[in-house]
Amino acid sequence: MLIFATESSCDETSICLMKDKKILEHKTFSQEIHKIHGGVVPELASRAHLEKIQTMTENLFNKTNIEPNKIDAFTATCGPGLIGSLLVGSTFTKSLAISFQKPFIPVNHLEGHILSTSFNNDIKFPSLILLLTGGHTQVYLMEDERKIELLGQSVDDAIGEAFDKTAKLLGLSYPGGAEIEREAMDGDEDKFILPKPLVNEKNFNFSFSGIKTHINLLTKKNKVNKKFIKDLSASFQKSITELLIKKIARGLERLKLEKKDIRSISVVGGVSNNKYMKNKIENYFFNKNIEIYYPLKEMMIDNAAMIAWACIKFYNKEKNDLFFKPKPRLSVRSIL
């Protein structure tokens, strides 16, 4: 099966050609314009998608020498995300499907992330999915590939949002995740003790807004110099990681009481790029009979390859729906 996919839920414009389990071509453009604003501006994101997506698609087909009429199905992210950005990608992809008289398959952005590790790993079930992005912090249980259950999520800020807001308070650029990780390398991670909301509760719910508020107070009480930035970045990264690990560990205790013995954990989404966090998670679960999976690096941030893969895994003709309306708050399992 040959699939053309687009992903435009936020500030990445991404397209992919995938045949069965092989990525033929995959391009992702990360919009730089949002750096000057310290966060994503929805209208600017939509305009940037409009400016890039057609040229990127033309270049993709020219480079691969594949005719669009050879595509078996066209697919696009239809939610959740910024409505303007979703409309650009889905409308563009629908127009291609109409032009070449092919099916259009709407895909859920979150399901793309959830399924992304199955592209390069043989998943052991039951499996836990730790979804860490700029807009979501969620934990899902997969008893098999077709049974996905939301176990918990952030009650306020997403983890990626916490990184971005902390970086902004420290005068670092957007996106904040890579900036915090870079500064933390030379910092004292034990310098500041930060709160860990909900850490003792045996569930999979998270809270990050209190950490941001505490950091805001610290920046007002201290001189924000290079050493302060490095030490607070390191302390923040350590606290966030410890919070994640402790919450997962306590949640696993609850699942064991329910006779659900987790065999693997997938860490997905853009925040899974953080090397410090990956090492700490791997070290904690070492010798606990739980496999830790990650997607391919190019499938960690928002990307069209994971959308193509989700389409391939669950494709059938009944899912052809040119009239599916993009939904900013689309929930998992609303489509696939």
C-alpha angles and dihedrals in degrees: 000000000000115000133187112201138183131195120193106145096131132348102330120088106203136171131179142185111205128178114196102305098342127095106220096180133352127180128178124183116198111205112237096189094084093065092079090055097045092235145028116303105203097213093048090048092054092049092049091052090052091050095050113030100073095047092045091052094049090050092048094054092043092051096047095040088223117143114228091230088066091065114110095204141356119222137182141177108266099179171050102026144068108337095222093050092046091051093053095052098039095044092049092049093045089054090056091049091051093046094053096033094240133138120273114215118195113214132196112239093218092051088054089058093042093053096039097095091056088068093070103017138060098233119222112214141255088047135180120219118207105196112196118176141135091268105029142044107180141149120214132186117219113192086175135344094279100043113073123168127184108229101176147331145187113296091208131358122021117239093249089050089053090054091049095047092047091050090050092051088053093049094250123141130258131294090046103195098079091040093054092046092050094049092044093061091077098033136099105250092195095054096094129034109215129191121262106205119208090000095137096049115103095228139084099253120120138195126196106161093086091057090054091049091051091050090049089056092048092053089054094048097045138053106259100223131143094276093049091050093050095045095046092045090053093046092048093049091049093048094048091049094048090048092053094047095046093047092050091047093051091045090052089054089057092048091052089057086055090053093251109135107193114218100183144016124210117203108201140167132056095300089062086077089076106110095198091054093046092052093049093048092048092048093049095051095040109125092008094108091246120122118219116215133190131184122245109285091251089054096054101080121050104299144158095233092072089048091052090047093050089050093050094047095053104022121143131149093249090069092063103119121159090172097057107127118221112247123203091208100037110161127221115272093022088116118013 
